Amino acid sequence: MATTPKAEPAPGLVLVDKPAGWTSHDVVGRMRRLAGTRKVGHAGTLDPMATGLLVIGIGKATKLLTYVVGHDKVYEATIRLGQSTVTDDAEGDVTASADASGVTDAQMADAVAGLTGDIQQVPSSVSAIKIDGQRAYKRVRDGEDVALPARPVTVHDFEILAVRREGDLIDLDVRVDVSSGTYVRALARDLGAALGVGGHLTALRRTSVGDLEVQDAMTLDQLGAMVDAGAEVPRLPLGAAAADILPVRALTDREVATLGFGQWLDADTELAYDGPLAALDSNGDLVAIVERKGDKLKPQIVFRTAHG
C-alpha cells in the first residue's frame, strides 16, 4: 500500500530566547519536537552559558539561515578583570590571577577604545573553528596546544555600562556591536591582556542579529505552553523573514513566473547593490533569493517553482 508523504511543515523563522545551560543543538532538538518536523536548523551558535536570541528556521526557512549568520550582532556581557581561564569564559578553569584593583576607569576606557573598530582577533582556542577537519575545542580537550591565526573582525561599538570593584577583581558590564565571526570571549581575554591583569567572560546575552531582536523572541517554556494548548509554533513567514534579513526586490507577475522556471531576470539599471536580494511577489511572499551577475539577476534559491 502506498504511503502518503508527510506534509511539508509551514516554513518560517522562530526567534527563541535561549536559556543558560542549553546548547544550540539542544534548542534545535526541542524545536523539532514542538514543530513536529526534523527540518529545523539554527543560525549562529550560542555557547551553553550564553542566553538570548537564537534564530531558528523551520522547513524551507532553513535555507535562509545562511543569510542570517552573516549579519552584525549585539551582545550584553560581563567581563571579569583579574582572572584568566582556559576557555576565556567562566566555563573553564582559572589559569592565572592578578590584582586588578589598581586599574583606573580611564585605563579601561583606553583599552576598550583599542579594541574598537577594524581589528585582528585571535579566536578562543576552544572555539568551533576546524583545524585539519577537527574542531579546535576538541583538540584542546584532547590536551593539544592550539594556536589559531588572527582574522579581521569589526567591533562597531564597545561600551562600558557599569563597573563593579570587588577586592582584587573588577566586573565590567558591557555592550558590544560586532561583525559576524567576532568572539566576545576573545574581546574579554584581550581587554584583560591589554590591562595586564587578564580577563574572561562571566555572562553573555545576545540581544540582536541584524534587525531581529530578542525582545520579539519567546522562551522554550512559552513555546511549549502554546503547543500544549493546541496552537502551532508561531513563526515569521518566509516573506517577512527574508525582508528582515535582505534588501527586497519586488517582482511583477511575469517575473514571478520567470523565476519559477529557474530563469534569470534583467537587473534594474539603477541597482548598485550586488549582494543577495529577497525577491517578493505583490503579496510580499518570498519567491526566490537572487543575486546580481552583470546585467542579470540569477536565482540562488527558488522557493516557489513553476511546478509547485
Buried (B, 14 or more C-beta within 10 A) or exposed (E): EEEEEEEEBBBBBBBBBBBBEBEBEBBBBBBBEBBEBEBBBBBBEBBBBBBBBBBBBBBBBBBBBBBBBBBBBBBBBBBBBBBBBBBBBBBBEBEEEBEBBEBEEEEBEEBBEEBBEEBEBBBBBBBEBEBEEEBBBBBBEEEEEBEBEEEEBBBBEBEBEEBEEEEBBBBBBBBBBBBBBBBBBBBBBBBBEBBEBBBBBBBBBBBBBBEBBBEEBBEBEEBBEBBEEEEEBEBBBBBBBBBBBBEBBEBEEEBBEBBBEEBBBEBEEEEEEEEBBBBBBEEBBBBBBBBBEEEEBBBBBBBBEEEE
